Amino acid sequence: MKTFIQFYSLSTGYIPGTIPPKFDKARAKPIEALGSDGVLFVDGRWSKSTQHEKAREYAKTRGFIGYTLGHRLGDYSGCSYADQMIKV
């Protein structure tokens, strides 16, 4: 089983249909972080508490607002699941 941590950042808060574009912090929502920093693959033998500890440490270092722990089956059948987002 492959274990990974998906990190989240805040969206820009774009107000749809505004020209020129307008942004409102109240409209900002959590979105999955993009790029190589957005996902951290971890050792599947780690306990859940160690995974959470490493995720919080990584998120704080890179300025993410939250994370989810996810798992993918080794056969790459597309079966995967993730917990709900946990705020840092």
C-alpha positions as a Markdown table, in Angstrom:
| # | Residue | x | y | z |
|---|---|---|---|---|
| 1 | Met | 0.0 | 0.0 | 0.0 |
| 2 | Lys | 1.3 | 3.4 | -0.9 |
| 3 | Thr | 0.8 | 6.1 | 1.6 |
| 4 | Phe | 0.8 | 9.8 | 0.9 |
| 5 | Ile | -0.1 | 13.2 | 2.4 |
| 6 | Gln | -2.0 | 15.7 | 0.3 |
| 7 | Phe | -1.6 | 19.4 | 1.5 |
| 8 | Tyr | -4.0 | 22.3 | 1.1 |
| 9 | Ser | -3.6 | 26.0 | 0.6 |
| 10 | Leu | -6.2 | 28.8 | 0.3 |
| 11 | Ser | -7.6 | 29.8 | -3.0 |
| 12 | Thr | -7.4 | 33.5 | -4.1 |
| 13 | Gly | -11.0 | 34.2 | -3.2 |
| 14 | Tyr | -11.8 | 35.3 | -6.8 |
| 15 | Ile | -15.3 | 36.6 | -7.3 |
| 16 | Pro | -16.7 | 35.0 | -10.4 |
| 17 | Gly | -17.6 | 37.2 | -13.3 |
| 18 | Thr | -15.8 | 40.3 | -12.2 |
| 19 | Ile | -13.9 | 42.3 | -14.8 |
| 20 | Pro | -11.3 | 43.3 | -13.8 |
| 21 | Pro | -10.9 | 40.4 | -11.4 |
| 22 | Lys | -11.8 | 41.1 | -7.8 |
| 23 | Phe | -10.8 | 39.1 | -4.8 |
| 24 | Asp | -12.3 | 38.7 | -1.4 |
| 25 | Lys | -10.6 | 36.9 | 1.5 |
| 26 | Ala | -14.0 | 35.8 | 2.8 |
| 27 | Arg | -14.5 | 33.8 | -0.4 |
| 28 | Ala | -11.1 | 32.0 | -0.1 |
| 29 | Lys | -11.5 | 28.2 | 0.2 |
| 30 | Pro | -9.1 | 25.3 | 0.8 |
| 31 | Ile | -7.8 | 23.8 | -2.4 |
| 32 | Glu | -5.3 | 21.0 | -3.0 |
| 33 | Ala | -1.7 | 22.4 | -3.2 |
| 34 | Leu | -0.1 | 22.0 | -6.6 |
| 35 | Gly | 3.4 | 21.1 | -7.6 |
| 36 | Ser | 5.9 | 18.7 | -6.0 |
| 37 | Asp | 5.4 | 20.2 | -2.6 |
| 38 | Gly | 1.7 | 19.5 | -2.6 |
| 39 | Val | 2.1 | 15.7 | -2.0 |
| 40 | Leu | 4.5 | 13.9 | 0.4 |
| 41 | Phe | 4.9 | 10.2 | 0.0 |
| 42 | Val | 5.6 | 8.5 | 3.3 |
| 43 | Asp | 6.7 | 5.1 | 4.6 |
| 44 | Gly | 3.6 | 3.0 | 5.0 |
| 45 | Arg | 5.0 | 1.3 | 8.0 |
| 46 | Trp | 4.8 | 4.6 | 10.0 |
| 47 | Ser | 2.1 | 4.7 | 12.7 |
| 48 | Lys | -0.8 | 7.1 | 12.1 |
| 49 | Ser | 0.5 | 9.4 | 14.9 |
| 50 | Thr | 3.9 | 9.6 | 13.2 |
| 51 | Gln | 2.3 | 10.4 | 9.8 |
| 52 | His | 0.2 | 13.2 | 11.4 |
| 53 | Glu | 3.3 | 14.5 | 13.2 |
| 54 | Lys | 5.4 | 14.6 | 10.0 |
| 55 | Ala | 2.4 | 16.1 | 8.1 |
| 56 | Arg | 2.0 | 19.0 | 10.6 |
| 57 | Glu | 5.8 | 19.6 | 10.6 |
| 58 | Tyr | 5.9 | 19.7 | 6.8 |
| 59 | Ala | 2.8 | 21.9 | 6.5 |
| 60 | Lys | 4.0 | 24.5 | 8.9 |
| 61 | Thr | 7.4 | 24.6 | 7.2 |
| 62 | Arg | 5.8 | 25.3 | 3.8 |
| 63 | Gly | 2.9 | 27.4 | 4.9 |
| 64 | Phe | 0.0 | 25.0 | 4.1 |
| 65 | Ile | -3.3 | 25.3 | 6.0 |
| 66 | Gly | -4.1 | 21.6 | 6.2 |
| 67 | Tyr | -3.6 | 18.1 | 5.0 |
| 68 | Thr | -5.2 | 14.7 | 4.4 |
| 69 | Leu | -3.6 | 11.3 | 4.8 |
| 70 | Gly | -4.3 | 9.1 | 1.8 |
| 71 | His | -3.6 | 5.5 | 0.7 |
| 72 | Arg | -3.4 | 3.8 | -2.7 |
| 73 | Leu | -3.5 | 0.1 | -3.3 |
| 74 | Gly | -0.3 | -1.4 | -4.7 |
| 75 | Asp | -1.9 | -2.6 | -7.9 |
| 76 | Tyr | -2.5 | 0.9 | -9.2 |
| 77 | Ser | -6.1 | 0.0 | -9.9 |
| 78 | Gly | -7.1 | 3.6 | -9.1 |
| 79 | Cys | -8.6 | 2.6 | -5.8 |
| 80 | Ser | -7.6 | 5.2 | -3.2 |
| 81 | Tyr | -9.0 | 7.0 | -0.3 |
| 82 | Ala | -8.1 | 10.0 | 1.9 |
| 83 | Asp | -9.3 | 11.2 | 5.3 |
| 84 | Gln | -11.0 | 14.6 | 5.7 |
| 85 | Met | -8.8 | 17.7 | 5.7 |
| 86 | Ile | -7.1 | 18.3 | 9.0 |
| 87 | Lys | -6.2 | 21.9 | 9.8 |
| 88 | Val | -2.7 | 22.7 | 10.9 |
